[in-house]
């Protein structure tokens, strides 16, 4: 059986590492902080200090604003790290030349830098699965996918020029406990439990890779202690399914029969009618063969991961979430009343 490439270091059997998390207040960042602390590492979080979140005991905080190079220079002055894991590198936090400035500030200060990119960095193609050598998306840096593609190239170029120990993780759709994108499993669990109609576009054929947040976090930590990861890009989250299968899988977990309403092609409204991952722009499946070849831990799988997430959901406040919910950071949310109105109109 293949041994986890870095289990002695990641899970606390080796030396304690000094690790900086860029972000760390919510979802992926928060779960990364918690895993590292459980393994006994020294963890510091750098963020703007504006998110109302209590950090785990023993975690330090540095206040810095990624939209200001001067702020980041002051925050990082005199610091050195065994590893830096960047979970906040998205266009709303740091665009334009600011990312180049950050990489320059970190070069020579860290033994490893792991950047969380996205499947959205890829130029879309119907030939699947997508591998790490496919072309980048040619979008402006002011867009989510365009920024991720730009950031990856900055990291890889810096590695080629100076040996900067940067690596890139490209996940697809991440789900799991504390997910702050509300129109994914949270909305679907609620619809199913309440017997609400589920609007499905494109005949339910849009196919997407899904990965559990804790599997992503494990891979990020493994990359931070794997010297061979420097200068490499890894797809993370390989198992996927179609939108219609997503509904049926989660319905089986909840134990109900879903009330599916097909949405005709071209039907649009100003408000969201279904999860954003059901849109055709999210049609893509990743290959994780390279990650496997490098010895990164294999994900737990779609069904097992969603069963575990549903168990968490049933014990969380989200089980009583309102019928209208939006996320101010990502702009993702749902409106069950509107969905019911549209479903009724579509059924005639």
C-alpha positions, 0 to 999 in steps of 0.5 A: 500500500502506498504510504502518505508522502509526508505523514511523519511531518504533517501529522505531528511525528516529525519536527514542529513547523512554523507555518503562515496561513494567508487567510485562515478565517473561513472554510478552507483557511480555517480547516487548514489552521485546525489541521495544522494545530492538531498536528502540533505545528506553530501556526500564524494567520495573516489577514485584515483582521476584519472577519469575526472569527475566533482563532484556535488556541495557540494560533497567532495573528498578523494583520495585513492588507493584501490590497496594499504592498506597503501593508504586506511589507510591514506585516512580513518584516523580519519574518521567516517561515518553514511554509506559507499556505495561501488560501486567500489569493483571489481577485477580490483580495489581491489583483494587478501587480500586488501578487508579484509584490507578494511573491517578491516579499516571500522569496527568501523568507519561506521554505515552501509556498503553496498557492490555492488556485482553481479549475477556473484557471484552465481554458475550457475544453470538452476533452476530459479529464483536464491535465495540468499541461492544458492551456490557461484561460485567456481572461482579464486579471480582474476576473476570478479565473484570469487572476488565478491563471496570472498568479500561477504563472507568476509563481512558476516564473519566479521558481524558474528565475530564482528557485522560489519554492512555490507550488500550485494546487488546483481544486475544483468544487470544494464542499464540506463543513463550514462551506461559506458558498451557500448555493452548494450542498447547504441549499441542496440539503435544505431543498431535499429536506423540505420537499422543494422543487429543484431546478436543473438546467442543461438536462442535468448534463453539466459535469463537475469535479467535487472534493471534500475540504479536508482532503484539499487541506491534507494535500496542501499541507503535504505539498508544503513539506514535499521538496519535489512539489516546488515549481509544480502544479497539481490538480486536486479533486478528481471525482465528479458527477453530472448535475442530475447525478449530484441531485440524486446522490444527495437525495439518496443521502437525505433519504428522499425522492427529489422533485426535479424541474428541468430548466429549458435552454436559454431560460434566464432571470436576473436572480439565481435559479439554481446552484452556480455549479450547474451552469455550463461554464463549470463543465469540466473534470480534473485528472489527479494522476499527477498528484497520485504519482507524487504520493499525495493522499487520495481523496475519500470520494464523492459519496462518502464525503457528502455522507459525512458532510450531511452528518455535520450539517444535521448538527449545525445551525444551517439545518434551520437556515432561512429560505433566502440566503446570500453570501456577501463575499462570493455572491452565491446564494439561493431564494427558495420562494423564487425557485418555487415560482419559476418551477410552477411557471415552467410546469404550466 
